Amino acid sequence: MTTELPSTRRRGVLAVVLVSLAVVVSAVPSLNVALPGLARDTGASQTQLQWIVDAYALVFAGLLLPAGAIGDRFGRKPVLVAGLAVFAAGAFAAATADDPTMIIAMRAVSGVGAAMVMPTTLSIITSSFPAAERGKAVGAWIGVAGAGAIFGLLSSGVLLQWFSWPSIFVFAGVLSAGTLLAAVAVIPNSRDTTAPRIDIVGGLLSALSLAGIVYGTIEGPHRGWTDPVSLAAFAAGALGGGLWLAWSLRTPEPMLDPRLFKVRGFATGVLSITVQFFVFFGMVFIVMQYLQLILDYTALQAGLALTPMGVVIGGLSRRSPVIVGKIGQRRAAGIGLVLIAAGVLVLSRLDADASYWLLLCGLLPIGAGMAFATAPATTSIVDSLPAHKQGVASAVNDAAREVGGTLGIAVLGSILNDGYRQGIADNAPSDAPPEAVHGAQESLAAATGIAHHLGARGEQLGRVAVDAFIDGYAVAYTASAALLVVTAAGIVALGPRGGRKAEEGTGTVPRPGRAASDGQPDHADIPRNSNIAADGALAADATGS
């Protein structure tokens, strides 16, 4: 239901929801800039650095769909306000912590708040703006969602020029608290009176599956891949996934109907978005440490170094719908993914003496590839479902992005960590104290500090650590490129040919116990608990399809 508001009030609503979105979207990249300093000050290991970033992303991704459903059912304004409050509380608490474990815990708290904020911002737009203005408002939402990474990198870089890493949490907390006050004054309340019940069991099982896989992946290099804890985590993830599938196929109103993945365009679109952000988030996590710890960039210089990639993404994204219309979704998606792969392969060639120009030669094709690949993937998801199920399409699109990013930081970070630890173990100087070697294995920041403390004896250990880090991320980037190429080939072979099919009844998902071959489109079992209202033209307008 759309709330009639004066135009000046609508502008205020849009400003508040866009700032709210920027706060939660920028929280991952903003902290990537601070990881080297945070590791030096707190003694965080490489595994703990992964958790500091991924604890937020994991909770954010795991709760995104159920949080959107809660807002739709019980009121979007109170959920947004509560989410901003929880996010701010976690940020302020993290700013006062000096222990990595405490920071990880508070990042998870902020992740809960972020999951409440992001889906409600888009729901508020769709319930507050008339159809004639909704496309532009959602377009602004998409722009902020994409530009949030660059905002986070640059704002953190500026802060770290004069302050230490806690200032990033303080800034996020203050911005969140200020936005909360504005939300209380400006945002109208709305809810979906016909929203279905919330699938609590499905939400818990999907969160268990994701948490188990991420935990096992991050802890594997440190504990050992055959350690009982690592194996138990993977087993819990597999069990949670299996139970979620069984539950979702039987319950009448699942959080996400698995039958949707029988729709080719939907499945390939979700796959593409997941893989894109798997590589993108993992790449940024690694390259920010490389720039600061190996090339000795300042935090601001590191943030500025990645800005051209964001400029390319923003500039080409406006043109990508036109290009997609000319060459087709499958070709555009394939070209985009291959461009990202080419850029990542260039980054895999970076060494301790690399120039910025080599880095730029990797970043520009990554930016171009993201611009070309994201629009076709989102359009494939949207076009695969009929008009009254666009809320599901948008919710899954957001969830795929966050899940992909969470897994990318976990998997690529663990490939790096595994190679780094093994490289030091294999090549450490024979005269280096065992405790120094063990400490150097925790993180490159730790190795740098230990090498400096040992003086002349530590120079070789420091060089070994740098080489091990470079070798580790080269393997991670090469694996990323291979994944992108395989995904591109699969999408070109299996993806939709293009053109809107939703009105023609594609995306048909059978009701449990009924066959889809009865010739009647039946979407009764696709849930409407999503992060936007079911407006048939909304997602298509927003993506330029």
N, C-alpha and C positions, 0 to 999 in steps of 0.2 A: 504494500500500500504506500503511495507517494504522499508525503506531507506537503501541503501547500505553504510555501514560505516566501516572503518578499525577496526580491533579487539581492538586496544588500545583505540580508541574513544568509542567503545561499552562498554568497562570496565568503562570508565569515566561516560558514560550515566547511567549505572547501579548503580554506586556509588551515583550519585546525586539523582536519583529517589528513592533509598532506604533510604537515609537520609531524603528526603522530606517526605516520607511515615512515617518514625519513628517519625518525629516532630509532625505530626497531630494525629497519632494513640496514642501516649503517653500522649497527652494533658489532657485526662480525668483521668487516674490513677495517673498521677503526681500530680494533684491538690488534689486528695483524701488524700494524705499524709499531706497536709498543712491545711486541714479544721479546726482542733482544734485550731491551732495558729491563723488562719484567723478569726475564730469566736471570740476569745478572744480580738484580736486587733481592730476589726471593729464593734463588737457587733452584728454580723450577727445571725439571728434566725435560727432554724433548717429548716424552710421553705426557707429562703434565701440561706442557704448552698445548699439545693437541687437545687435551681435555678442557683447558681454559677456553679455547675457541669452540670446541664441539659440544660442550655441555649446554651452552646456550642454543646452538643450532639443533641439537638432538631434541631437546624439550620443545623448542619452537616447532619443529617439523612434526613431532609426535602428537602435539595437541592442536594443530592448526584446524583440522576438520571438525573435531568435536567442539572446539571453542567457537567456531563460526556458527555451529548449530545452536549452541547455548545462547549466543547473541540474538539469533533469529527468533528463538522461542521465548526468551524471558526479557528481552529489551536490549537494544544495541548500545544506547547511551550508557547505562550502568556497567555494561561489560567493558566498554571502551575506557571509562573512567577508572574502573577497578584495575584494568590491565595496565594503564599508565602508572597507577599507584604502585602496583607490584613491581613493575619494571624499575621505577625510581628507587624503591626500597632496596632491591637487589643491587643496583648500581652504587648507591651510597654506601651500602655495607661492604661491597667489594673494594671501594676506595680506601676504607680503613683497615683492610686485611693486609697482613704481611706474610701469610702462609699460602702456598699454592692450593692446598686442599680447600681452604676457606673461600678463596677466589672462585674455584671451580663450583662450589656449592652455591655461591651467590650469583654466578652466571646462570646456573640452572633456574634460580628464582626469577631472574630477569627474563629468561626464556618463556616461563609461564605467562608473564605479563605480555610479552611480544605476541604469543599465540592468541591472546585475547584481543590485542589491538589490531593486528593486520587484517583479518577477515571482516571485522566490524567497520573498519574505515570504508571499505568498498560497499558494504551493505548500507551504510549511512548515506553515501552518495546516491545510490540507486533509489533509496526511499525518500530523498530530499529534493531531487532535481526532476523536473518534468522531462518527458521523453525527448523534446527538442533540444535540451541542453545537456542531456545525460552523456552523450557520446564524447563531447569535449571534456566534461568533468572526469570521465573515466580515462580519457587519453592523458590528462594531467596526472592522474593516479599512476598510470603505467610509466610515465616519464620519471616521476619521483622514485618509483620502485627500481627503475633501471639506473638512475643517477645516484641512488643512495650510497653505492659502493664508493664512488669517487668523492662524494661529500664526506664520507667517513674517513677515507685515507687522508684527504687534505686537512680536514678539521683537526684530526689527531696529530698530523705532522706539524701544524701551526702550534698546537698546545705544547708539544714535546720540545719545541724550540726554547721554551722558557720554563716549563714545568716538567715533572716526572710523570710516570705512567698513571698514578692515581687520578691525575687531572682529567683523564679521558672518562673515567667513571663519574667524577663529579659533574663534568659538563653534561654527560648523558642524563644524569639524575636531575640536574637543574632544568634542562630543556624539557624532560618528561613532566616534571612537577608543574612548570609554567604552562605547558600544553594542557595538563589536567585541569587547571583553573579555567583556562579558556574554554575547554570542552564543557565544563559544568555550566558556563554562562551562555554558550552559543548553540551547542548541539541539541537538536530536538530528539525526543525519545521515539522509538518506533520498534515494532516487532511484527513477526508474521503470525497472524492468528490461526493460520492453517498449518503451521510447521508440524511435522511429524515428531514422534517421540525421539529422544536422543539415544543413539545406539552406544550405551556405556560399555557393554561387553566388547563390541567390535573395536571401540576406541582403545580399550585397555590391551586387547590382544595385539593390535597393530603396533602400539607403543612398545610392548614387550618384545616383539619381533625386531623392531628397529634398534632398540636399546641393546639387545643381546648381540646382534651383528656388529654394531659400532663398538661395544665394549670389548668383544673378542678381538676385533681388528686393531684397536688402539693398544691394547695391553699385550698383544701377541709378541711384538719385538722385544719388550721388556721382560715379560714372564717366560716366554718361550711358546711356540705355537702348539706344542703338545702338553703344555702345563694343564693340570686339571681345571684351573679357573678359566683359562682361555677356551678349552674344549667345552666346558659347561656353559659358557656364555654363548658360543655358537649353537650349542644344542638348544638352549633356551630360545634363541632367535628363530631357529628352524621350527621348533615346537609352536611358538607363538604364531608364526606365519601359517602353519598348517591348521591350527585351531581357528585362526581368523578366517581362513578360506572356508572351512567347514561351517562355521557360524554364519558367515555372510551369505552363503548359498541357501541357508535354511530360514534365516529370520526374515520376516516380511518387509522390514524397513531397515536395511543395513546402512551403515555409515557410508560405505562405498560398495556398490554392487560389482563383484568380480566379473559378472557377465559382460560388463562394458568392454572388457579387454578382448572380447570376441569381435568387436568392431574394429576393423583394420586401421582406419584413420585415427581412432582414439588411441589404440595401443601404440602405434608408431609415433604419434605425437607425444605421448607420455614418455616413451623411451628416449626420444630426441631431447626433450627438455631435461630429463634426468641426467643424461650423459653430458650434455652441455655444461650444466652447473656442477656436476661431479668434477669435471676437469677444471672449470673456471675457479671455483672456490679452492680446490686443492692447489692450483697453480699460484693463486695470490698468496695463500698460506706459506708456500715454499719460497716464492721469489722475494717477498718482503724480508725474510731472514737473510737470503743471499745478498741482497742489496746492502743491508746494514752491517752484517757480520763479515762479509767477504770483500765487497767493494767499498766498505766504510762510508756509505751514504748516511747523511743525517735522516731523521724520521721524515722531515719535510721534503728533503730531496727524493727520498724513496716514494713518497706519495705523489710528488710532481712527476716522477719518472713514469708512472703508470697512467697519468692523465691523458696522453695522446690516444691510448686504447679506448678510454671512455668517450673521448671526442668522436672517434671513428664510429663507435657503437651508436651514439646519439645522432650523428649526422646521417649515417646510412640507414638507420632504422626508419626514418621518414620516407626514404625512397624504396625500401625493400618491398612494400606491398605492390608497387608498380612493377618491379622486376619479377616478383613472384607471379603476377598476373600474366607476364609475357612468356616466362620459361616454365611455369608450372611449379607446384609445391614440391614434388619429389626432387626435381633437379635443383631447385633453390636450396632445399634442405641438405642435399648431398654436397653441393658446392660449399655451403656454409660450414658443414662439419669437416670437410677436407681442408678448408682454409684454416680452421682452428688447429687441425692436426699439423699442418705445415708450420704454423707459428710455434706450436709447442715443440716441434722437432728442432727449430732454430734455438729455442731456449735451452734445449738439452745440450747444446754445444757451448754454453757459457762456461768460462773457467775463471780462475782467480785474477786474470789480467784482461778480461773482456772489456770492450768499450761499450759505451751507452748505445752506439749505433747498432751493434749486434743485438742488444736487448730490444731496441726499437723495431728492428726487422722481424722480431718474433711477436711483439705486441700488436703491431698494425694488422697483420692477417688474423690474429685472434679476435680483434675488435670487429673486423669486417665479417669474419665467419659468424660471430655471435649475432650481428645484425641480420645476416641473411638466413641463419638457421632458426632463430627464435620465432619470427613471425610465421613461417610455414608450419612449425610445430604447434604453436598455439591455435592457428587457423584449422589445422587438422583435427585437433581436439574439439574445437567449437563446431566445426562443420559436421562432425560425426553424430551429433545429438540434435534432436528437434528443438524448436524454439522454447518450449516450456521446460527444458532441462538444461538451459544455459548456466544456471547456478551451479549445477554439478560440474559442468565443464570448467568453469572458472576456478572452483575450489580445488579440483584435481590438478589444474595447471599450476596453481600456487604451491600445492603440496609436493608436486614433482620437483619443482625448483628447490624447495627447502630440503627434501629428502636427498636429492642428488648432491647438494652442497654438503650436507652432513656426512654422507658416505665418502665424498671426495676428500674432505679433510682427513677422515679416518683412514681410508685406504692409501691415498698417495702419501700422507704423512707417515704412515707405517712402513711403506716401501722405502721412503727416505730414511726413517729411523733404523730400520733393519740393516740397510746397506751401510749407514753411518757407523753403527755400533760394530758391525762385522769388519769394516775397513780399519777401524782403530785397533781392534783385537788382532788383526792379521799383520798390521804394519807399524805398530807402536815401537819406539826405540827400545832395545833390549835393556838399556840402563835406566829407563824411566821407572820411577817408583810404582809398584802395582796399584797403590791407592790413587795415584795421579791418573793412571790409565783408566781406572774404573770411573773416576770422576769425569774425565774427558768424554767418556761414552754417554754421559747423561744428556749433554747438549753441546752444540758448538759454542754457545756463549760461555758455558762452564769450561770448556777446553781452552778457550782464549784466555780466560782469567787464570787458569792453572798454569798455562804456558808462560804468561807474564810473571807469575809468582816464582816460577822456577828459574827465571832468568835465562842464561845461555843454555842450560840443560833442557829448557822447555821449548826452545825454538823448533827443534825437529818434531816434537809432539804436536805443536801448533800447526805445522805444515801438514802433518799426517791427518789431523782433524779436518783441515780445510779440504784436502784431497778426498777424504772419505765423504764429506758432505756433498761435494761436487759430484762424486761418483753415484751417491745415493739419489740425488735429485735427477741426474741424467737417466737413471733407470726408471724413476717415477714418471718423468716426462715422456720417455719413449713408450712406456706402457700406455700412457694416456693417448698418445698419437695412434697407437695400434687399435685401441678401443674405439676411437673416433672414426677411423677408416672402416672398421668392421660395421659399426653402426650406420655409417653413411651408405655402405653397400646394401645393408638390409633394408633401409628406408627407401632407397631408389628402387629396389626390387619389389618391395611389398607395400610401400606407402600409397596413399590415395592419389589419384590422377589430378585432383583439383576440382574446383567448382563446388558450390554449395549444394549439399545433398540432404540437409536436415529437413527441408520442406517436403522432400520426396519420400521421407520415411526411413532413411538410413539411421543406423544406431539403434535398431530395434533390439530390445533385450527381453527375452522371454520371462514370464512370471514363473516362480518356482512351481514345478509340477506340470507346466504347460510347454508345449513345443512351440518354437518360433515359426514353424512351417505352416501355421494355420492361415498365413497370409495377412493377418491383422497386426499392425504395429501396436505393441503393448509395452508402455514404459511405466506401468504402475509400480514396479518395484525399484525403480531408480529413485533414491531419496532426494527430497528437496532441501534437506538440511545442508545449506551451503553458505558461501560467504557473499553471495549477491542475490538480489531478487531475480526471479525467473522472467527476464525481459528478453524476448527473442532477438531483438536487434542489438542489444547492448554489447555483447562480446564481439560480434561481427564489426560493429562500428569502431570499437576500441582497437581492434587489431588491423583495421584497414581492409578487411576482406569484403 
